[in-house]
Amino acid sequence: MSTRHISVIAAAVAAALAAAALVSPAGATPAAPPGPVDRAKAIVAQMTLDEKISQLHGIRDDEKDIYRHVPAIPRLGIPAFLPTNGPAGVSTGGSRRPENQPFATALPAPVALAASFDVTMAERYGSLAGKETLHVGRNFMQGPTVNIHRTPYGGRNFESYGEDPYLAGKIAAANIQGTQKHGVPANVKHYVANNQEIDRFHVNELIDERTLREIYLPPYEAAVKEGKVASAMCSYPRINGVFACENPAVLDVAKKDWKWDGFYTPDYGAVHSTVASANAGLDLELPTGKYFGSALKQAVLDGDVSMATIDDKLVRRFAKMIEYGLFDREPTKTPIPAQKHGTESRYLAQQGMVLLKNSDSVLPLDAKQLKSIALIGPYAGAAVTGGTGSSKVRPLYTVTPQDGLQKRAGADVTVSYTDGKDTAAAAEAAKAADVAIVMVGEISGEGESHERTTMALGGNQDALVEAVSAANRKTIVVLKSGGPVLMPWLEDVPAVLQAWYPGEEDGNAVAGVLFGDVNPSGKLPMTFPKRAADLPTNTPEQYPGVKGPDGHYTAEYSEGVFVGYRHYDQNRIEPLFPFGHGLAYTTYTYKNLNITSGDAGQVVVESDITNTGRRSGSETVQLYVGAPAATPVPIPPQQLKGIQKVRVAPGQTRHVSFRLTQRSFSYWDVTSHRWKVAGGRYPILLGSSSRDIRLRDSIAIPAH
């Protein structure tokens, strides 16, 4: 009898049993169908040990080009588990051959999503990724990435959400909700503190308990508690001497402290043991079964890993797969609506672009006032669709900067292109044009498995900007990078737009902002420093760490909780551009700050925001909580605890309201291992950035 016939018979028997279970005496209420956990337990109870082991690791078959998926077990109705990489859209699926990678929508880099400061945009971003996961025939999305930007040199910073744990958590939770509403379990990563690519497989990160709890764990906590994430990917590094995927001190936080019912998968190559990883809480080995194959079976037979531990791993994953419908549908491949999804990608890219500078209102451009535009630079030729590594999407199509600008400017405006390799030729092109747009950036130094070595722009890019700006006073710089860059030419140019990696719609997205079709509303999710010496991690011991006798690095997180703007504020260092900075083509005023005590110990903060300019726009109101005068531990001068993005028409006033909880005023106490409130008067600050505070007051909060 064929496997197909067996599966059909098994399904029929299962259906009959289910129907029988629902039969009730006349007049009685029908019994409720079993929930995901009970259903998963019933399946696991029928599995042999070999079947159980086969479901605890992925496989690789080079002949069939199958990689890192968990095969189905038809007799039990267990479907194949089919991951695809994220987090910037659908990337590599189950293939090792580049030519077999599916085409998908190349979304703007996740750091651009963070710059939107908008949970609605995050939900839309995750939704599109979830839909396209199904379109390409997969059923599990490996994203989002929520590692904190500890250093601007981090190779994968473009994949994640900046330097602030509150912002990262809010964006992650909404992104996850968007993905999972389509029946696609999400996989928040890389748990935890995957903050550098140097020696990424073995680096030992020495992080104190308070810093872990206040800076590096909160984005995952939000993913679990608010996003209801199905799974998490444990990371490569050693955390305080123990690899993350076999580290109970790390894995127990989510499963025990947060009461999370999801499952852990590893980053590929992050598993280093069988017994230790299994007993610590790792639930599935990917991409293959080096440790969770025959070695795990033997560990069970030897009594080193209990059957209850094995069953728990399977129940956790199966229950989530059942919850999101994977057991009740067959994966199918369907065409992606390229233009519809491309339009969405363009909109998301525009919402994250940050107007850093706009002297004399040189922007937005007016096509009616232009005859010629000189488009110049190494990032002006092709669309910048994303960073390098596993997140790289194979785009359905791309829009070049020249095509996007020419389409928007119209036939009466000439848009010329010069790559900028010859600065003299670029200056001549700029001199002959009404406006010069220089597109510079950094992508070659950013990506998985390698770091940036400097914040300076590579090659001749700084000299190029200086030469072009000297030739044309209306020079606009468009930056395409995954993080901060140094700008020695800043005083010489009137306008700078941070566009990140805009995705497949690069040309249209940038043109729409430059010409004012979209009023920029993005805010920086990280600090742009003036110089490398100002960084929080400015010693070799901190970053990249010191190489030991074993050839691997040990990085000391001695800056503690003073990461990002917390460091700059604490040490009164003036940044080039502060966290939360972002201009618009209009202006806003803040008035009528009101702070009251609400129910259940909550604090309600309210204010009015008025658009005092001539264009409609969206303003992100940022709420920071300051530190009381006396504290038992050093607390940053201010910490982001609320964001609201409001659309405001010219002359219109919008009311905003925030609710702060006890957690908003808490620090992690390492003696009692819990959150505590120091007590005292806490400053409440509302502003347009961390250094542009418009309203302030304070409220007394009792110690707790």
Summary of the structure (lengths in Angstrom):
residues: 704
radius of gyration: 26.5
end to end distance: 67.8
largest distance: 90.9
contacts: 2626
relative contact order: 0.11
helix: 32%
strand: 24%
